[in-house]
Amino acid sequence: DTGKSVSTSRLVIHQSISSNDQNGFAQDVRPGLTATPKTLKPKYLYDPLGSLLFEAICLLPEYYLTRAETEIFERRAVEIVAQLPAPITVVELGSGSSIKTRLLIEAILARQPRLCYQPIDISETILEQSAKQLLEDYSGLRITAHAADYTRGIASIERRDGEKVLALLLGSNIGNYMPDEARELLRQIRNALRPGDGLLLGADLKKSRETLKAAYNDALNLTAAFSRNLLLRINRDLNADFDLRQFKHRAFFNEGQSRIEIHLVSLTEQIVNIRGADAQPALQVEFQSGETIHTENSYKYDLEALAALAKATGFTPSRVWFDSGGRFSCNFWLA
């Protein structure tokens, strides 16, 4: 780890991206694009531009998830934070711009004078911007942030004597993980917590195919831009020559797996050259017309599956809240 830190009296940002993370990108792109079928890991969608595009997606009329979760927090924040006795500290995995989290922060600061908020996000830019804004707005707040992969950041939770930890995994982040990966991540979170700590998990619920399809195929094509930005990133970071116009975004609901699948479809037979980073040998990737790169899944849950997931990973499901449309669930699990 480089272990770089940016620090002021109320803000510390630990930059724990290790020096091989950039190589990690190259090392993941290579096997992903030479596999059959071709795949890329969704975490690489969130570079600075990708993170901004995703923030914009959250404002789209079709993308109900963020609004549904925000509505739950607007109506239930006091009840949610009351699930743990004060004082608490909050750790958020994949915090993004922390907009929804403000509602929880306010509810916590209404019952304890100070709060240490510990966001973990892959994008240092977003962490820094959102932290500055939060500190300006809440004088009782301290922030210890980690620019890192969730799994690396969760291991370094800070807590003061007598504090309980409330871990947040919001916005249906859990849906991006394959079932075995989701269990693994939740076990890692559980291992970082102590008995009596809590996890608030946002999970999108099964619903009509039309609603789901519209949410990932918006009329403005922002989701398509978000997907294709991954190719732009490969061009930039790995010196490749993807022609973005030769790939289209496709999202559909896979009923058997209960997930939305997102693919980039090659519109033509083509060869892409990836000249590689540093000492990596060059790579030629062949695409057939209609061949896809599978970039992301978004699993949709029912309450039964969520309860089973909690029990399998060392949690007890304790409370669940829904938005008024019954589209989205916020689940409080006790460690």
RONU-204788 format. One line per 10 residues: number of its first residue (from 1); their letters; for each residue x, y, z of N, C-alpha, C. Coordinates in steps of 0.05 Angstrom, whole numbers, plus 5000, padded with zeros to 4 digits. Layout:
residues N
NUM = A = X:Y:Z:X:Y:Z:X:Y:Z | ...
//
This chain:
residues 335
1 = DTGKSVSTSR = 5017:4976:5000:5000:5000:5000:5017:5025:5000 | 5008:5045:4986:5022:5071:4986:5015:5084:5013 | 4991:5079:5023:4984:5090:5050:4985:5120:5051 | 4981:5134:5029:4981:5163:5029:4957:5174:5044 | 4960:5195:5060:4937:5207:5074:4936:5237:5069 | 4911:5247:5066:4906:5276:5065:4893:5282:5091 | 4902:5303:5105:4890:5306:5132:4886:5335:5139 | 4863:5341:5151:4858:5367:5165:4847:5358:5192 | 4840:5378:5208:4832:5370:5236:4807:5352:5236 | 4789:5356:5217:4764:5339:5218:4762:5320:5195
11 = LVIHQSISSN = 4782:5320:5177:4781:5302:5154:4807:5288:5150 | 4806:5262:5148:4829:5246:5140:4821:5228:5116 | 4836:5229:5095:4831:5211:5072:4855:5192:5069 | 4851:5167:5074:4872:5147:5070:4871:5138:5042 | 4893:5141:5028:4893:5132:5000:4906:5104:5000 | 4890:5083:5004:4902:5057:5006:4899:5040:4981 | 4898:5055:4958:4900:5040:4932:4929:5032:4930 | 4934:5006:4927:4962:4997:4926:4973:5002:4898 | 5000:5002:4896:5012:5009:4870:5005:4989:4848 | 4996:4965:4855:4990:4946:4834:4960:4948:4825
21 = DQNGFAQDVR = 4945:4968:4836:4917:4970:4827:4914:4977:4797 | 4932:4995:4788:4932:5002:4759:4939:4977:4743 | 4959:4962:4753:4966:4937:4740:4943:4917:4742 | 4929:4919:4765:4905:4902:4770:4885:4905:4748 | 4881:4930:4739:4863:4936:4717:4872:4920:4692 | 4898:4924:4685:4909:4910:4662:4907:4879:4665 | 4912:4870:4690:4912:4841:4695:4884:4829:4694 | 4863:4846:4699:4836:4836:4697:4824:4839:4669 | 4833:4860:4654:4822:4864:4627:4832:4842:4609 | 4856:4834:4611:4868:4814:4593:4853:4787:4594
31 = PGLTATPKTL = 4850:4774:4618:4835:4748:4618:4806:4753:4612 | 4795:4776:4620:4767:4781:4615:4760:4782:4585 | 4778:4795:4569:4772:4798:4541:4782:4775:4524 | 4797:4756:4536:4805:4732:4521:4788:4708:4529 | 4770:4713:4549:4752:4691:4558:4729:4687:4538 | 4716:4665:4540:4691:4660:4525:4669:4654:4546 | 4647:4669:4549:4643:4695:4536:4661:4717:4549 | 4664:4739:4535:4681:4761:4545:4667:4776:4568 | 4683:4783:4589:4671:4797:4612:4691:4818:4622 | 4680:4839:4635:4697:4858:4649:4684:4863:4676
41 = KPKYLYDPLG = 4700:4869:4696:4690:4872:4724:4676:4899:4727 | 4652:4899:4739:4637:4924:4741:4651:4946:4758 | 4669:4938:4776:4681:4959:4793:4697:4978:4776 | 4706:4970:4752:4722:4987:4735:4705:5008:4720 | 4679:5006:4723:4661:5027:4711:4664:5054:4725 | 4674:5053:4750:4673:5077:4767:4699:5092:4768 | 4709:5100:4745:4732:5119:4745:4719:5147:4749 | 4735:5169:4750:4722:5195:4755:4698:5202:4737 | 4701:5197:4711:4679:5202:4693:4656:5183:4697 | 4662:5157:4701:4641:5137:4706:4625:5144:4731
51 = SLLFEAICLL = 4639:5153:4752:4626:5160:4777:4606:5183:4773 | 4615:5203:4757:4597:5226:4751:4573:5217:4735 | 4578:5200:4715:4556:5190:4698:4536:5175:4715 | 4546:5159:4735:4528:5144:4752:4511:5163:4769 | 4524:5184:4779:4509:5204:4795:4486:5215:4778 | 4491:5220:4753:4471:5231:4735:4449:5210:4730 | 4456:5185:4727:4437:5163:4723:4416:5163:4746 | 4427:5168:4770:4409:5168:4794:4387:5189:4793 | 4391:5209:4775:4370:5230:4773:4350:5224:4751 | 4354:5203:4736:4336:5197:4713:4309:5188:4723
61 = PEYYLTRAET = 4287:5196:4708:4261:5188:4716:4257:5157:4717 | 4270:5143:4698:4267:5114:4696:4281:5099:4719 | 4303:5112:4729:4319:5098:4749:4308:5103:4777 | 4289:5086:4784:4273:5090:4809:4289:5085:4834 | 4312:5070:4832:4325:5059:4856:4333:5080:4877 | 4346:5101:4867:4356:5122:4885:4333:5137:4898 | 4313:5143:4882:4290:5158:4894:4275:5141:4914 | 4272:5115:4909:4258:5097:4927:4273:5095:4954 | 4300:5092:4952:4315:5090:4977:4315:5117:4992 | 4317:5139:4977:4317:5165:4990:4290:5170:5005
71 = EIFERRAVEI = 4269:5161:4992:4242:5164:5005:4241:5148:5031 | 4253:5125:5031:4253:5109:5056:4268:5125:5078 | 4291:5136:5071:4307:5151:5090:4293:5176:5100 | 4279:5190:5081:4264:5214:5089:4243:5208:5109 | 4230:5184:5106:4208:5178:5124:4217:5163:5149 | 4240:5148:5147:4247:5129:5168:4274:5132:5181 | 4289:5153:5174:4317:5155:5183:4319:5153:5214 | 4301:5166:5228:4302:5166:5258:4299:5137:5268 | 4279:5123:5256:4274:5095:5264:4298:5077:5257 | 4310:5082:5233:4332:5065:5225:4356:5068:5244
81 = VAQLPAPITV = 4363:5093:5251:4387:5096:5268:4381:5088:5296 | 4356:5087:5304:4348:5078:5331:4351:5048:5335 | 4358:5034:5313:4362:5005:5316:4387:4998:5332 | 4405:5017:5335:4429:5014:5351:4430:5035:5373 | 4439:5027:5397:4441:5047:5418:4464:5068:5412 | 4460:5093:5420:4481:5113:5417:4503:5107:5437 | 4528:5115:5432:4537:5129:5407:4544:5108:5385 | 4541:5117:5360:4549:5100:5338:4568:5114:5319 | 4583:5099:5304:4600:5109:5283:4590:5096:5257 | 4592:5110:5234:4580:5100:5210:4602:5094:5189
91 = VELGSGSSIK = 4602:5070:5178:4621:5062:5157:4604:5057:5132 | 4611:5070:5110:4595:5066:5085:4612:5055:5063 | 4604:5032:5052:4619:5019:5030:4608:5029:5003 | 4625:5042:4987:4616:5052:4962:4599:5076:4966 | 4610:5097:4979:4594:5119:4988:4585:5138:4966 | 4600:5139:4944:4594:5158:4923:4592:5186:4934 | 4571:5201:4927:4570:5229:4936:4555:5232:4963 | 4548:5210:4976:4537:5211:5003:4511:5228:5006 | 4496:5231:4984:4472:5249:4986:4451:5237:5004 | 4444:5211:4999:4424:5198:5016:4433:5195:5045
101 = TRLLIEAILA = 4459:5190:5048:4470:5186:5074:4466:5210:5093 | 4464:5234:5081:4460:5258:5097:4435:5255:5115 | 4415:5241:5105:4390:5238:5120:4395:5222:5145 | 4413:5202:5143:4420:5186:5166:4438:5201:5185 | 4457:5216:5173:4476:5232:5189:4460:5252:5206 | 4440:5265:5194:4424:5285:5209:4409:5271:5232 | 4398:5248:5227:4384:5233:5248:4402:5225:5270 | 4427:5218:5264:4446:5210:5285:4455:5234:5301 | 4461:5256:5287:4470:5280:5301:4448:5293:5318 | 4423:5285:5313:4401:5295:5329:4401:5281:5356
111 = RQPRLCYQPI = 4415:5258:5358:4414:5244:5384:4442:5240:5397 | 4463:5247:5382:4490:5248:5395:4505:5272:5383 | 4521:5285:5400:4532:5311:5391:4553:5308:5369 | 4567:5285:5368:4589:5282:5348:4586:5255:5334 | 4596:5255:5309:4595:5230:5294:4620:5228:5277 | 4632:5205:5277:4654:5199:5259:4642:5182:5236 | 4644:5193:5212:4633:5180:5188:4657:5170:5172 | 4656:5144:5164:4679:5131:5151:4671:5120:5123 | 4671:5138:5103:4663:5128:5076:4687:5114:5062 | 4680:5093:5047:4700:5079:5031:4691:5080:5002
121 = DISETILEQS = 4707:5090:4985:4700:5091:4957:4725:5089:4939 | 4721:5078:4916:4744:5074:4898:4753:5101:4886 | 4734:5121:4886:4741:5147:4873:4749:5167:4894 | 4774:5174:4895:4785:5194:4914:4772:5221:4909 | 4768:5228:4883:4757:5254:4876:4730:5258:4889 | 4712:5237:4886:4685:5239:4897:4686:5240:4927 | 4704:5225:4939:4707:5225:4969:4714:5253:4978 | 4733:5265:4965:4742:5292:4974:4721:5313:4971 | 4707:5312:4948:4686:5332:4943:4663:5329:4963 | 4654:5304:4967:4631:5300:4985:4638:5306:5014
131 = AKQLLEDYSG = 4663:5299:5022:4672:5303:5050:4672:5333:5056 | 4683:5349:5038:4685:5378:5042:4657:5390:5046 | 4639:5381:5029:4611:5391:5031:4598:5383:5058 | 4602:5358:5066:4590:5348:5091:4601:5363:5115 | 4627:5368:5115:4640:5381:5138:4630:5410:5141 | 4625:5422:5118:4615:5450:5118:4587:5451:5130 | 4571:5429:5124:4543:5429:5133:4538:5419:5161 | 4556:5403:5172:4552:5391:5198:4576:5394:5216 | 4574:5412:5236:4597:5419:5252:4604:5396:5271 | 4585:5378:5277:4591:5355:5295:4604:5331:5282
141 = LRITAHAADY = 4611:5335:5256:4620:5312:5240:4650:5311:5237 | 4662:5287:5240:4690:5282:5232:4688:5261:5210 | 4707:5262:5191:4707:5242:5170:4734:5229:5167 | 4734:5203:5168:4758:5187:5162:4751:5170:5138 | 4762:5178:5115:4754:5165:5090:4776:5147:5080 | 4768:5127:5064:4787:5109:5052:4782:5108:5022 | 4802:5117:5006:4801:5113:4977:4811:5085:4971 | 4793:5066:4969:4801:5038:4967:4778:5021:4958 | 4785:4997:4950:4766:4976:4946:4752:4971:4973 | 4725:4965:4972:4711:4960:4997:4726:4942:5016
151 = TRGIASIERR = 4735:4919:5004:4745:4897:5021:4770:4906:5035 | 4785:4924:5023:4809:4934:5036:4802:4955:5057 | 4782:4971:5051:4775:4993:5070:4761:4982:5095 | 4744:4961:5092:4728:4952:5114:4745:4941:5137 | 4769:4932:5130:4786:4920:5151:4797:4941:5170 | 4795:4967:5163:4807:4988:5180:4786:5006:5194 | 4764:4994:5202:4743:5010:5217:4755:5020:5243 | 4750:5046:5249:4758:5057:5275:4733:5060:5292 | 4737:5054:5318:4714:5058:5336:4725:5068:5363 | 4710:5085:5376:4718:5094:5403:4705:5075:5423
161 = DGEKVLALLL = 4714:5077:5448:4702:5060:5469:4672:5064:5470 | 4658:5041:5471:4629:5043:5475:4613:5048:5449 | 4627:5053:5427:4613:5059:5402:4605:5033:5388 | 4581:5033:5377:4572:5012:5359:4577:5021:5330 | 4581:5002:5312:4586:5009:5284:4560:5003:5268 | 4552:5023:5253:4530:5019:5233:4544:5019:5206 | 4544:4996:5193:4556:4993:5166:4534:4997:5146 | 4539:5012:5125:4520:5018:5104:4529:5006:5077 | 4512:4990:5064:4517:4981:5037:4491:4987:5022 | 4490:5011:5010:4464:5021:5001:4461:5019:4970
171 = GSNIGNYMPD = 4439:5029:4960:4435:5033:4932:4436:5007:4915 | 4430:4985:4928:4430:4960:4913:4458:4951:4903 | 4478:4962:4917:4506:4953:4910:4509:4923:4911 | 4495:4910:4930:4497:4881:4934:4488:4867:4909 | 4470:4879:4893:4460:4867:4869:4481:4863:4847 | 4503:4878:4849:4524:4876:4828:4541:4851:4832 | 4538:4837:4854:4555:4814:4860:4541:4788:4853 | 4556:4769:4842:4546:4742:4838:4539:4731:4865 | 4520:4712:4867:4512:4702:4894:4534:4694:4912 | 4554:4679:4901:4577:4671:4919:4594:4694:4927
181 = EARELLRQIR = 4598:4714:4908:4613:4738:4915:4598:4755:4936 | 4572:4756:4934:4556:4771:4953:4559:4759:4981 | 4558:4733:4982:4562:4720:5008:4590:4725:5019 | 4610:4724:5002:4637:4729:5010:4641:4758:5021 | 4630:4777:5006:4631:4805:5015:4618:4809:5042 | 4594:4798:5045:4579:4801:5070:4593:4787:5094 | 4607:4765:5088:4622:4752:5109:4646:4770:5117 | 4658:4783:5098:4681:4801:5104:4671:4824:5121 | 4647:4835:5114:4636:4857:5130:4630:4847:5158 | 4618:4823:5160:4612:4812:5186:4637:4808:5203
191 = NALRPGDGLL = 4659:4799:5190:4684:4795:5204:4696:4821:5215 | 4690:4843:5201:4701:4869:5210:4683:4881:5232 | 4660:4870:5236:4641:4880:5257:4643:4863:5282 | 4632:4874:5304:4630:4858:5329:4601:4852:5334 | 4596:4831:5350:4568:4826:5357:4554:4851:5368 | 4530:4856:5359:4516:4880:5368:4518:4904:5350 | 4537:4902:5330:4538:4922:5309:4516:4916:5289 | 4512:4935:5270:4491:4931:5250:4499:4937:5222 | 4484:4925:5203:4488:4930:5175:4462:4939:5163 | 4462:4961:5149:4438:4970:5134:4444:4964:5104
201 = LGADLKKSRE = 4428:4946:5093:4432:4937:5066:4409:4945:5048 | 4416:4960:5027:4396:4967:5006:4395:4945:4986 | 4371:4935:4980:4368:4914:4960:4344:4919:4943 | 4348:4917:4917:4325:4922:4898:4309:4896:4897 | 4283:4900:4895:4264:4877:4896:4255:4868:4868 | 4248:4843:4865:4237:4833:4840:4212:4849:4833 | 4209:4855:4807:4185:4870:4798:4181:4866:4768 | 4163:4881:4756:4156:4875:4728:4181:4880:4710 | 4182:4862:4690:4204:4863:4671:4206:4891:4657 | 4182:4903:4652:4182:4930:4638:4195:4951:4655
211 = TLKAAYNDAL = 4189:4952:4681:4200:4972:4699:4231:4968:4700 | 4239:4943:4702:4268:4937:4704:4282:4945:4679 | 4270:4937:4656:4283:4942:4631:4287:4972:4626 | 4266:4988:4633:4267:5017:4629:4289:5030:4646 | 4293:5019:4670:4312:5031:4689:4341:5029:4678 | 4346:5009:4661:4373:5005:4652:4376:5011:4622 | 4355:5020:4610:4355:5029:4582:4342:5056:4579 | 4353:5076:4593:4340:5102:4594:4340:5116:4567 | 4319:5133:4564:4315:5148:4538:4339:5166:4532 | 4352:5177:4552:4374:5196:4547:4400:5181:4540
221 = NLTAAFSRNL = 4400:5154:4543:4424:5138:4537:4447:5144:4556 | 4441:5153:4580:4463:5157:4599:4475:5131:4608 | 4458:5110:4612:4468:5084:4620:4486:5072:4599 | 4479:5078:4574:4496:5068:4551:4523:5083:4552 | 4523:5108:4558:4548:5124:4560:4565:5113:4584 | 4551:5107:4606:4565:5096:4630:4579:5069:4622 | 4564:5052:4608:4576:5026:4599:4600:5031:4581 | 4596:5048:4560:4617:5051:4540:4641:5065:4551 | 4637:5080:4572:4660:5094:4585:4682:5074:4593 | 4674:5049:4598:4693:5029:4606:4713:5024:4583
231 = LLRINRDLNA = 4703:5025:4558:4720:5021:4535:4739:5045:4532 | 4728:5069:4537:4744:5093:4536:4767:5091:4556 | 4761:5080:4580:4781:5077:4601:4803:5058:4592 | 4795:5036:4578:4815:5017:4568:4833:5031:4547 | 4820:5047:4530:4835:5061:4510:4856:5079:4523 | 4847:5094:4544:4864:5113:4557:4886:5100:4574 | 4878:5081:4591:4897:5070:4610:4914:5048:4599 | 4903:5034:4579:4918:5010:4568:4925:5014:4539 | 4924:5039:4529:4933:5045:4502:4920:5027:4482 | 4893:5027:4482:4878:5010:4463:4863:5027:4442
241 = DFDLRQFKHR = 4852:5013:4422:4838:5029:4401:4809:5020:4397 | 4794:5016:4418:4766:5011:4416:4752:5034:4401 | 4735:5029:4381:4719:5049:4369:4691:5047:4383 | 4686:5067:4400:4662:5066:4417:4636:5065:4400 | 4637:5076:4376:4613:5076:4359:4606:5048:4349 | 4626:5030:4351:4621:5002:4341:4611:4984:4363 | 4603:4995:4386:4592:4979:4408:4567:4992:4418 | 4546:4975:4422:4521:4987:4433:4515:4973:4460 | 4501:4988:4477:4494:4979:4503:4469:4962:4502 | 4469:4939:4516:4444:4923:4517:4439:4914:4545
251 = AFFNEGQSRI = 4415:4919:4556:4408:4910:4583:4382:4894:4581 | 4381:4871:4594:4356:4855:4593:4354:4840:4619 | 4330:4831:4625:4325:4816:4650:4327:4786:4645 | 4345:4773:4660:4349:4744:4658:4332:4732:4680 | 4309:4722:4673:4289:4712:4692:4301:4689:4710 | 4314:4670:4696:4324:4646:4711:4344:4654:4733 | 4360:4675:4728:4380:4683:4747:4370:4706:4765 | 4346:4716:4758:4335:4739:4773:4354:4763:4773 | 4364:4769:4749:4383:4792:4747:4380:4807:4721 | 4385:4833:4722:4390:4849:4698:4418:4843:4689
261 = EIHLVSLTEQ = 4422:4838:4664:4449:4835:4653:4455:4858:4634 | 4479:4869:4637:4487:4891:4619:4511:4882:4602 | 4507:4886:4576:4528:4877:4557:4535:4900:4538 | 4559:4900:4528:4567:4917:4505:4568:4898:4481 | 4553:4905:4460:4551:4888:4436:4567:4899:4413 | 4584:4882:4402:4600:4890:4379:4581:4891:4354 | 4581:4914:4341:4562:4918:4318:4574:4906:4292 | 4599:4898:4293:4612:4889:4269:4634:4869:4276 | 4644:4855:4256:4668:4838:4261:4692:4858:4262 | 4708:4856:4283:4729:4875:4286:4752:4864:4304
271 = IVNIRGADAQ = 4775:4877:4301:4798:4870:4318:4806:4895:4333 | 4809:4892:4360:4817:4914:4377:4846:4909:4387 | 4863:4929:4385:4890:4926:4395:4893:4938:4423 | 4903:4923:4442:4908:4934:4468:4939:4933:4472 | 4951:4956:4469:4980:4957:4469:4992:4953:4497 | 4974:4958:4517:4981:4950:4544:4996:4971:4560 | 4996:4967:4586:5009:4986:4604:5037:4975:4610 | 5056:4992:4611:5084:4985:4619:5094:4960:4605 | 5100:4940:4621:5114:4917:4610:5095:4896:4599 | 5069:4902:4599:5049:4882:4589:5053:4878:4559
281 = PALQVEFQSG = 5053:4852:4550:5055:4848:4521:5028:4858:4508 | 5030:4866:4482:5006:4875:4468:4987:4852:4464 | 4961:4859:4460:4940:4839:4458:4922:4847:4435 | 4915:4827:4418:4895:4832:4397:4870:4817:4405 | 4848:4832:4406:4822:4819:4414:4804:4819:4389 | 4795:4795:4382:4776:4793:4359:4748:4792:4368 | 4731:4807:4354:4702:4806:4360:4687:4797:4335 | 4668:4779:4339:4649:4772:4318:4627:4794:4319 | 4613:4797:4297:4590:4815:4297:4569:4804:4316 | 4559:4820:4335:4538:4810:4354:4550:4798:4379
291 = ETIHTENSYK = 4576:4795:4380:4589:4784:4404:4588:4806:4426 | 4586:4797:4451:4583:4817:4473:4606:4815:4493 | 4609:4837:4508:4625:4838:4532:4605:4841:4555 | 4605:4823:4573:4586:4824:4596:4599:4841:4618 | 4587:4865:4623:4601:4884:4641:4588:4885:4669 | 4563:4877:4672:4551:4882:4698:4526:4865:4701 | 4520:4857:4726:4495:4844:4734:4482:4861:4755 | 4456:4861:4757:4442:4873:4779:4420:4854:4788 | 4427:4839:4810:4408:4818:4820:4385:4831:4834 | 4361:4820:4830:4337:4829:4843:4328:4808:4864
301 = YDLEALAALA = 4322:4816:4888:4317:4798:4910:4288:4797:4918 | 4281:4776:4933:4256:4776:4948:4264:4773:4978 | 4245:4777:4996:4252:4777:5024:4263:4751:5034 | 4253:4729:5022:4262:4703:5030:4292:4699:5024 | 4300:4708:5000:4328:4706:4991:4346:4723:5009 | 4336:4747:5016:4351:4765:5034:4355:4753:5062 | 4334:4741:5073:4336:4729:5099:4356:4706:5099 | 4356:4690:5077:4374:4668:5075:4403:4678:5073 | 4407:4700:5058:4433:4712:5055:4444:4722:5082 | 4426:4735:5098:4434:4745:5124:4444:4721:5142
311 = KATGFTPSRV = 4428:4701:5143:4434:4678:5160:4460:4664:5151 | 4464:4663:5125:4488:4649:5115:4513:4664:5120 | 4511:4690:5127:4535:4707:5130:4539:4717:5159 | 4524:4706:5178:4529:4713:5206:4513:4737:5216 | 4491:4743:5202:4474:4765:5211:4446:4755:5219 | 4432:4770:5235:4404:4765:5240:4387:4787:5228 | 4369:4780:5209:4352:4801:5197:4333:4811:5219 | 4332:4838:5222:4318:4849:5245:4294:4867:5237 | 4299:4885:5217:4277:4902:5208:4280:4907:5178 | 4257:4912:5165:4259:4919:5136:4239:4941:5131
321 = WFDSGGRFSC = 4247:4960:5114:4230:4983:5107:4228:4983:5076 | 4204:4992:5066:4200:4994:5037:4192:5023:5030 | 4196:5030:5005:4185:5055:4995:4156:5051:4990 | 4141:5074:4985:4112:5072:4982:4104:5054:4958 | 4121:5052:4938:4114:5035:4915:4122:5006:4919 | 4134:5000:4942:4142:4972:4947:4163:4961:4928 | 4179:4980:4917:4199:4971:4896:4226:4964:4908 | 4232:4976:4931:4259:4975:4941:4258:4969:4971 | 4279:4955:4982:4280:4949:5010:4305:4958:5024 | 4302:4969:5048:4325:4975:5065:4324:4955:5088
331 = NFWLA = 4344:4939:5091:4344:4917:5111:4364:4922:5133 | 4354:4921:5158:4373:4924:5180:4379:4896:5191 | 4404:4889:5191:4414:4863:5201:4432:4868:5224 | 4429:4852:5245:4445:4853:5269:4468:4833:5267 | 4492:4842:5273:4515:4824:5273:4514:4806:5298
//
